[in-house]
Amino acid sequence: MYYKGVYHLFYQYNPYSAVWGNISWAHSVSYDLIDWIHLENAINPTEPYDVGGCWSGSATIIPGDDKPVILYTGDNSADQQVQNLAMPKNLSDPLLREWIKSSHNPVLSPINGIDPKNYRDPTTAWRRSFDETWRVLIGSQIDGHGAAILYKSKDFINWKRTDKPLHSSNKTGMWECPDFYPVSTQGQNGLDTSVDGEDVKHVLKASFHDHDYYIIGNYDSKMETFRADVDFMDKNVQLRYDYGVFYASKSFYDGAKKRRVLWAWVTEADSESNDIQKGWSGLQADIEVSFDLPDLNGVELIDERLLDPQLLCREKNASINGVFGPFGLLVLASKDLTEQTAIFFRIFKRHEKYVVLMCSDQSRSSLTIRPKETIFGSFLHVDPNQKISLRTLIDRSIVESFGGEGRNCITARVYPGLAIGENSHIYAYNNGTKSVTISSLNAWRPMYYKGVYHLFYQYNPYSALWGNISWAHSASYDLIDWIHLENAINPSEPYDVGGCWSGSASIIPGDDKPVILYTGGSSADQQVQNLAMPKNLSDPLVREWIKFSNNPVLSPIDGIDPKNYRDPVEDGSFFI
């Protein structure tokens, strides 16, 4: 929720363990979605209507009063699911630390034949100006079929169920965590949940069958009907936010940035005992790569028996050689590739059209723990005559990959035993018989050295704008709490006076010494590569860095464009 300049993140939380149970609403706040302040729980299971747990729900901001309210599911003392209301105790508190429950709770109960064990997860409410009436959806099932039950209210306390669900499907079971929001057909900005108009369609998302599916259609708020362009589980089109491990998502409208932000749950596949021991995993690497296919002659025909992308990825996994592919990335890989998680593409042809397959293969991700699903896949709607892009975000347990500039996303949960910390590697690879060119590659990850993570990043000490670029330096023992140090590298020499731009750090084996290779903007307006190393290796935080006396160590000669020669990347050897 975004309210008066502050982002509020509410999430399901067990205060006593890292496993399900004793569910409360935890509360954290942020001014930028990056740095978070953890507050006391917003809602705890204390009343007969929520004593079994305060489950999922949504926040809504009431216009006019400019007051946020929360509608959430409570598991009551009769083991029924009911909907309850909470609001801030003190609106003058900018962080809204304390929340109180309504004396009218529960405001919605499972009557008129609704299954009391399948009635949960209210959406953010929306209102139409023509009747000043609030509307909200609750996930349920009717006669075993998934449904979004629609309720209406003038005051957010007294709700009336409509004659029919807003939408339902006989191809699915229970719908959890529904979401319903408008999208513009003419622009790229997000829309507030109550916006409507001629250039607006609506998205209905439901969580079922272990995935988050969505459909797009036209919503008529006067008739209270929603007509989907293509319905859930259509045999030709099944739209999902993510084609991997991604469930129970919830979006909110960010009025400051005019965008819609999506959160989701990436479920664990490890044992409960290991969950308790592991603790937090933070981001370790962010890599972007683009592939060009110079010649598409000889593309394989797709097997008509394997038109399900997940089955095709399983049949043609990362170890099966093809013509165009598999090519992509091996991440969280041990040096000998005993452990690896592969994100890759293959190119096929069907009915004279190219088909791009995107896969995430976790079958070799761990020697000890096997994920529930070992391979995920989807068809990526891009033209392989153009570049095929891949961006992968990696932490110790999650690999989140975006293909085709975000057209498709696959999130995987992995549990490497060898490829951890400094023993974790990233490789670009091609096991196809045809050549593939890497047209661009950018990688970021902290350096891990003698028990400390080092984060170097581009920084302008004088402004929030580009210019005067230095290498800032922060250190951490856990990737969560960071110590901000003095800049590691500043533009001070003829070979970097125009800025100390991107580069990479590497640990020299044998000497066990870190070095940095970075791009400098020289006084001749050329891009050159320079070397830096710690001044004092006995300092555990390696605070001071010195530049190599023979810089630059690499210059743009032999016809290389001096304005397009930058960003050295390391993984065993440097390349630019």
C-alpha positions in Angstrom: 0.0 0.0 0.0 1.3 3.5 -0.8 0.0 6.1 1.6 1.2 9.7 2.1 4.7 9.1 0.8 5.3 5.8 2.5 5.1 2.2 1.2 3.5 -0.3 3.6 4.2 -4.0 3.2 1.9 -6.3 5.1 2.7 -10.0 5.0 1.8 -13.3 6.5 4.1 -14.0 9.4 4.6 -16.6 12.1 6.3 -14.8 15.1 7.4 -18.1 16.6 8.8 -20.1 13.7 9.8 -20.2 10.0 6.9 -22.5 9.2 3.1 -22.1 8.8 1.1 -21.4 12.0 0.1 -18.6 14.4 -0.4 -16.3 11.4 -0.3 -12.6 12.0 0.0 -9.6 9.7 3.6 -8.3 9.9 4.2 -4.7 8.9 7.3 -3.0 7.3 7.5 0.4 5.8 9.8 2.1 3.2 10.2 5.3 1.4 11.8 3.7 -1.7 10.9 0.0 -1.8 14.6 -0.8 -1.1 15.4 0.1 2.6 12.7 -1.2 5.0 11.8 -0.5 8.6 10.4 -3.4 10.4 7.5 -2.4 12.8 5.4 -4.3 15.3 2.8 -6.6 13.8 -0.3 -4.8 12.4 -2.8 -7.5 13.2 -2.5 -10.5 15.6 -5.0 -13.4 16.1 -6.6 -12.3 19.4 -10.4 -12.5 18.9 -12.9 -15.3 18.3 -13.3 -14.3 14.7 -9.5 -14.6 13.9 -8.1 -16.8 16.7 -7.1 -19.5 14.2 -5.0 -17.0 12.2 -5.1 -13.6 10.4 -4.9 -14.7 6.8 -4.6 -12.9 3.5 -6.5 -9.8 2.6 -6.0 -6.3 1.1 -5.7 -2.6 1.9 -8.0 0.0 0.5 -7.7 3.8 0.8 -11.0 5.5 1.4 -11.1 8.8 -0.7 -12.6 11.8 1.0 -11.7 10.5 4.5 -8.2 9.6 3.0 -8.1 6.7 5.4 -6.6 3.3 4.8 -8.5 0.2 5.9 -7.7 -3.5 5.8 -10.1 -6.3 5.0 -8.6 -9.6 5.9 -9.7 -13.3 6.4 -9.9 -14.6 9.9 -10.0 -18.3 10.8 -12.6 -18.2 13.6 -13.1 -20.4 16.7 -15.6 -22.5 14.8 -12.9 -23.2 12.1 -14.8 -21.0 9.6 -13.3 -18.4 7.4 -14.8 -14.9 7.9 -13.8 -11.4 6.7 -12.8 -8.7 9.2 -12.0 -5.0 9.1 -9.1 -3.1 10.7 -8.0 0.5 10.5 -5.2 2.7 11.9 -5.4 3.8 15.5 -3.7 7.1 14.8 -3.8 8.7 11.3 -1.3 11.4 12.4 1.4 8.7 12.8 3.2 8.8 9.4 4.1 5.1 9.7 0.7 3.9 10.9 2.2 1.7 13.5 -0.9 0.6 15.4 -4.0 -0.9 13.9 -7.3 -1.6 15.6 -10.1 -4.1 14.7 -13.6 -3.0 14.0 -16.3 -3.6 16.6 -18.5 -4.9 13.7 -16.3 -7.9 12.9 -16.8 -10.2 11.2 -18.3 -8.0 8.5 -18.7 -10.9 6.0 -19.5 -14.5 6.8 -20.0 -17.7 4.7 -23.8 -17.9 4.4 -26.2 -19.0 1.7 -24.4 -22.2 0.9 -20.9 -20.9 0.7 -18.3 -23.5 1.9 -16.9 -22.0 5.2 -13.5 -23.6 4.6 -13.2 -22.1 1.1 -14.0 -18.4 1.6 -11.0 -16.1 1.8 -8.6 -13.5 0.6 -10.6 -10.3 -0.1 -9.3 -8.0 -2.9 -8.6 -4.3 -2.7 -12.0 -2.7 -3.0 -13.1 -0.3 -5.8 -15.8 2.2 -6.1 -17.9 3.7 -9.0 -18.9 7.4 -8.9 -22.4 6.7 -10.4 -23.6 4.9 -7.2 -20.9 5.7 -4.6 -20.8 1.9 -3.8 -17.8 -0.1 -2.9 -17.2 -3.5 -4.5 -14.9 -6.4 -3.3 -14.2 -9.9 -4.5 -13.6 -12.9 -2.2 -12.1 -16.2 -3.5 -14.2 -19.3 -3.2 -15.6 -22.3 -5.0 -19.2 -23.1 -5.9 -20.1 -26.8 -6.5 -16.4 -27.5 -6.7 -15.7 -24.8 -9.3 -13.5 -21.7 -8.7 -15.3 -18.4 -8.2 -14.8 -14.8 -7.4 -17.8 -13.8 -5.2 -18.8 -10.1 -5.5 -20.0 -8.0 -2.6 -21.2 -4.4 -2.5 -21.3 -1.8 0.3 -21.9 1.9 0.9 -20.0 2.1 4.2 -17.4 -0.8 4.1 -19.2 -2.5 7.0 -22.6 -3.7 5.7 -22.0 -5.8 2.6 -24.5 -7.5 0.2 -23.6 -10.4 -2.1 -24.6 -10.0 -5.7 -26.8 -12.7 -7.3 -24.0 -14.2 -9.3 -20.2 -14.3 -8.9 -18.3 -11.8 -11.0 -16.7 -14.7 -12.7 -16.3 -18.5 -12.2 -14.9 -21.5 -14.0 -15.8 -25.2 -14.2 -12.2 -26.0 -15.2 -10.7 -25.1 -11.9 -11.0 -25.7 -8.2 -10.9 -23.2 -5.3 -9.6 -19.7 -6.3 -7.2 -18.3 -3.7 -5.9 -14.7 -3.5 -8.0 -13.2 -6.4 -6.9 -9.8 -7.7 -8.9 -7.5 -9.9 -7.6 -4.2 -11.4 -7.8 -2.0 -14.5 -5.2 -1.6 -17.2 -4.9 1.0 -19.9 -5.2 0.0 -23.6 -3.6 3.3 -24.7 -0.7 3.9 -22.3 2.0 2.3 -20.2 1.1 3.8 -16.8 -0.6 1.8 -14.1 -4.1 2.7 -13.0 -5.8 3.1 -9.6 -8.1 0.3 -8.8 -11.3 2.4 -9.2 -10.4 3.8 -12.6 -12.8 2.9 -15.5 -13.4 4.2 -19.0 -13.5 3.3 -22.7 -9.7 2.8 -22.9 -9.6 0.4 -20.0 -9.7 -3.3 -19.7 -9.6 -5.3 -16.5 -7.3 -8.1 -15.3 -8.7 -10.9 -13.1 -6.1 -13.0 -11.4 -6.7 -16.2 -9.4 -4.4 -18.6 -7.7 -5.1 -22.3 -8.3 -3.3 -25.5 -9.4 -0.2 -24.2 -7.7 0.1 -21.2 -10.1 -1.1 -17.7 -10.6 -3.3 -17.5 -13.8 -4.8 -14.3 -15.2 -7.4 -13.3 -17.8 -8.1 -10.0 -19.5 -11.6 -8.7 -20.3 -14.3 -6.1 -20.2 -16.0 -5.2 -16.9 -19.4 -3.6 -16.8 -19.9 -2.1 -13.3 -23.6 -1.3 -13.9 -24.5 -4.8 -15.0 -21.7 -6.3 -12.7 -20.5 -8.6 -15.5 -17.0 -9.5 -16.6 -16.5 -10.9 -20.1 -13.0 -12.5 -20.6 -11.3 -12.3 -24.0 -10.0 -15.8 -23.3 -11.1 -17.7 -20.2 -9.0 -19.6 -17.7 -7.5 -22.9 -18.8 -8.3 -22.4 -22.5 -6.5 -25.1 -24.4 -4.7 -22.7 -26.6 -3.9 -19.8 -24.2 -3.1 -20.1 -20.5 -1.8 -16.8 -19.2 0.4 -16.8 -16.1 2.4 -14.2 -14.3 5.2 -16.6 -14.0 5.8 -20.1 -15.4 7.7 -21.4 -12.4 7.3 -21.3 -8.6 5.1 -18.2 -8.0 1.9 -18.1 -6.0 -0.7 -16.1 -4.1 0.4 -12.8 -5.6 -1.0 -9.4 -4.8 -0.7 -6.1 -6.6 -1.1 -2.5 -5.5 -1.2 0.8 -7.3 1.8 3.1 -6.6 0.4 6.6 -7.1 3.8 8.2 -6.8 5.3 6.3 -9.8 2.0 5.7 -11.7 2.6 2.0 -11.8 1.2 -1.3 -10.4 3.6 -3.3 -8.2 3.3 -7.0 -7.8 4.3 -9.2 -4.8 4.2 -12.9 -4.6 5.1 -16.0 -2.5 7.9 -18.2 -3.8 7.1 -21.4 -2.0 9.7 -23.5 -0.2 10.5 -27.0 -1.4 12.9 -27.9 1.4 12.1 -29.7 4.7 10.7 -27.7 7.6 13.7 -28.4 9.8 16.0 -26.9 7.1 13.7 -24.0 6.6 14.1 -23.1 10.3 17.9 -23.3 10.1 18.4 -21.4 6.8 17.2 -17.9 7.6 17.3 -15.1 5.1 18.7 -15.2 1.6 19.5 -11.9 -0.2 20.2 -11.0 -3.8 23.7 -12.3 -5.0 23.8 -11.6 -8.7 21.9 -9.8 -11.5 23.0 -10.7 -15.0 21.6 -9.5 -18.4 22.6 -11.1 -21.6 21.4 -10.7 -25.2 21.9 -13.4 -27.9 21.9 -12.9 -31.7 21.3 -15.8 -34.1 23.2 -14.8 -37.3 21.8 -17.6 -39.5 18.5 -19.5 -38.9 18.9 -22.1 -41.6 18.3 -25.6 -40.5 15.9 -24.9 -37.6 14.5 -28.1 -36.1 10.8 -28.9 -36.6 8.8 -29.1 -33.4 7.5 -32.4 -32.3 3.7 -32.1 -32.6 3.3 -34.5 -29.6 5.1 -31.9 -27.4 3.2 -28.7 -27.7 3.1 -28.3 -23.9 6.2 -26.1 -23.3 6.9 -27.8 -19.9 6.8 -31.2 -21.4 9.0 -30.0 -24.3 11.6 -28.6 -21.8 11.6 -31.9 -20.0 12.1 -33.9 -23.2 14.7 -31.4 -24.5 16.4 -30.5 -21.3 19.7 -28.6 -20.8 21.8 -31.7 -21.5 20.2 -32.6 -24.8 22.1 -31.1 -27.8 20.1 -29.5 -30.6 20.6 -27.3 -33.6 19.7 -23.8 -32.2 20.1 -24.5 -28.5 20.2 -25.1 -25.8 21.9 -21.8 -25.2 21.7 -19.5 -22.2 23.1 -19.3 -18.7 24.3 -21.8 -16.1 23.9 -20.2 -12.7 24.6 -21.3 -9.1 27.0 -23.6 -10.7 29.9 -25.4 -9.1 33.3 -25.1 -10.8 33.1 -28.7 -12.2 29.4 -28.2 -13.1 28.3 -31.0 -10.8 25.7 -28.6 -9.6 24.1 -26.1 -12.0 20.8 -24.5 -12.7 20.3 -23.9 -16.5 18.1 -21.1 -18.0 18.1 -21.6 -21.7 16.4 -21.2 -25.1 15.7 -23.4 -28.1 14.5 -22.4 -31.5 12.0 -24.6 -33.4 9.7 -24.2 -36.4 6.0 -25.0 -36.7 3.8 -24.3 -39.7 6.6 -22.2 -41.2 6.8 -20.0 -38.1 9.6 -19.8 -35.6 8.9 -21.0 -32.0 11.1 -19.8 -29.2 11.2 -22.1 -26.1 12.4 -20.8 -22.8 13.3 -23.3 -20.0 14.5 -23.3 -16.5 16.1 -26.7 -15.6 16.7 -27.4 -11.9 17.3 -31.2 -12.3 21.0 -30.7 -11.5 20.7 -27.8 -9.1 21.6 -29.8 -5.9 23.3 -33.0 -5.0 21.2 -33.3 -1.8 17.8 -31.7 -2.2 15.6 -32.3 -5.2 13.0 -29.6 -6.0 9.3 -30.5 -6.3 9.4 -29.5 -9.9 12.7 -29.9 -11.7 11.9 -28.2 -15.1 9.7 -25.3 -16.1 9.0 -23.9 -19.5 7.0 -21.5 -21.7 6.9 -20.3 -25.3 8.4 -16.9 -25.7 6.7 -14.7 -28.2 9.7 -13.0 -29.8 11.2 -12.9 -33.3 14.5 -14.9 -33.2 15.7 -12.9 -36.1 16.0 -10.1 -33.6 18.0 -10.4 -30.3 16.7 -12.7 -27.6 17.3 -11.1 -24.2 17.6 -12.8 -20.8 17.8 -11.2 -17.3 18.3 -13.5 -14.3 18.2 -12.4 -10.7 19.9 -14.9 -8.3 20.1 -15.4 -4.6 21.1 -18.4 -2.5 17.8 -20.2 -3.2 15.8 -18.3 -5.9 16.5 -18.0 -9.6 14.2 -15.5 -11.3 14.5 -15.2 -15.1 12.9 -12.8 -17.5 13.0 -13.6 -21.2 12.3 -11.3 -24.1 12.6 -8.1 -22.0 10.1 -9.4 -19.4 7.5 -11.0 -21.7 7.9 -14.2 -19.8 9.1 -14.9 -16.3 10.2 -18.2 -14.7 11.0 -18.4 -11.0 12.7 -21.5 -9.6 13.6 -22.6 -6.1 16.9 -24.4 -5.7 19.1 -25.6 -2.9 22.7 -26.0 -3.9 25.1 -27.6 -1.5 28.4 -26.9 -3.4 27.7 -23.7 -5.4 27.5 -21.3 -2.5 29.2 -18.0 -2.0 32.6 -17.8 -3.6 32.1 -21.4 -4.9 29.2 -20.3 -7.0 29.8 -19.5 -10.7 27.9 -18.2 -13.7 28.5 -19.4 -17.3 27.1 -18.5 -20.6 26.9 -21.5 -22.9 25.7 -22.9 -26.2 25.2 -26.7 -26.7 23.6 -26.3 -30.1 25.4 -27.2 -33.4 24.7 -23.7 -34.8 26.6 -20.6 -33.6 25.0 -18.1 -31.3 26.6 -14.6 -30.6 26.4 -12.8 -27.3 25.8 -9.2 -28.4 25.7 -7.8 -24.8 26.4 -9.0 -21.3 26.2 -7.1 -18.0 26.6 -8.8 -14.6 26.4 -7.6 -11.1 27.1 -9.5 -7.9 28.8 -8.6 -4.6 32.4 -9.8 -4.1 32.7 -12.3 -1.2 36.1 -12.2 0.4 37.1 -13.8 3.8 33.6 -13.8 5.2 32.5 -10.4 4.0 30.3 -9.4 1.1 31.5 -6.3 -0.7 29.1 -4.2 -2.8 30.6 -1.8 -5.3 28.3 0.5 -7.2 28.2 3.6 -9.5 27.8 6.7 -7.4 27.8 10.5 -7.9 28.9 12.0 -4.6 27.5 15.4 -5.5 24.1 14.7 -7.0 21.4 12.1 -7.7 22.1 12.5 -11.4 24.6 10.9 -13.7 28.1 12.5 -13.6 31.3 12.5 -11.5 31.0 8.7 -11.3 32.9 7.0 -8.5 32.9 3.4 -7.1 31.0 3.5 -3.8 31.7 0.7 -1.4 29.5 -1.0 1.2 30.2 -4.2 3.2 28.0 -6.8 4.9 28.2 -10.1 6.7 24.7 -11.3 5.8 23.6 -9.3 2.7 21.0 -7.6 4.9 22.7 -5.1 7.2 25.3 -3.0 5.3 28.2 -0.8 6.5 28.7 2.2 4.1 32.4 2.9 3.6 34.5 5.6 1.9 34.5 5.4 -1.9 36.8 2.6 -3.2 37.7 4.4 -6.5 37.4 8.1 -7.5 38.1 9.8 -10.9 41.5 11.3 -10.3 43.8 10.3 -13.1 44.0 11.1 -16.8 42.8 7.5 -17.6 39.6 7.9 -15.5 39.1 11.6 -15.0 35.8 11.4 -17.0 34.4 8.8 -14.5 35.1 5.4 -13.0 32.5 3.3 -14.7 31.4 -0.3 -14.4 33.7 -3.2 -14.0 34.1 -6.4 -11.9 36.0 -7.7 -9.0 38.0 -11.0 -9.0 39.8 -13.0 -6.3 43.3 -14.0 -7.5 43.8 -17.6 -6.4 47.1 -18.5 -4.8 47.7 -14.9 -3.7 44.1 -14.8 -2.4 44.0 -11.2 -3.3 41.0 -9.2 -4.7 41.5 -7.0 -7.7 39.1 -4.7 -9.6 39.1 -4.1 -13.4 37.0 -1.1 -14.3 36.3 1.2 -17.2 37.7 4.8 -17.0 36.5 7.7 -19.1 39.9 9.1 -20.1 40.9 12.8 -20.7 40.9 12.0 -24.5 37.2 10.9 -24.1 38.1 7.3 -24.7 37.0 4.3 -22.7 39.9 2.3 -21.2 40.3 -0.5 -18.7 42.1 0.1 -15.4 43.2 -2.0 -12.5 42.9 -1.4 -8.7 43.8 -3.4 -5.6 43.5 -3.1 -1.8 46.0 -1.0 0.0 46.0 -3.2 3.1 44.9 -6.8 2.9 45.0 -7.1 6.7 42.0 -4.8 6.9 39.0 -7.1 7.1 36.8 -4.6 5.3 39.5 -3.7 2.6 38.5 0.0 3.0 41.3 1.6 0.9 42.0 0.8 -2.8 45.0 2.0 -4.9 45.2 2.2 -8.7 47.8 0.2 -10.7 50.8 2.3 -11.7 50.7 1.0 -15.3 47.0 1.9 -16.0 45.4 1.7 -18.4 46.0 -2.0 -18.8 43.6 -2.3 -21.8 43.0 0.3 -24.5 40.7 0.4 -27.6 43.1 -0.4 -30.5 42.9 -2.4 -33.7 39.7 -0.7 -34.9 37.7 -0.9 -31.6 35.4 2.0 -31.2 36.9 4.0 -28.2 33.4 5.2 -27.2 31.9 1.6 -27.0 34.5 -0.4 -25.1 33.6 -0.9 -21.5 32.2 -2.9 -18.5 34.7 -5.8 -18.1 33.0 -9.0 -16.7 34.7 -11.8 -14.8 33.9 -15.4 -14.3 37.2 -17.3 -14.3 38.6 -14.9 -16.9 37.8 -11.3 -17.8 36.0 -10.3 -21.0 34.7 -7.0 -22.3 
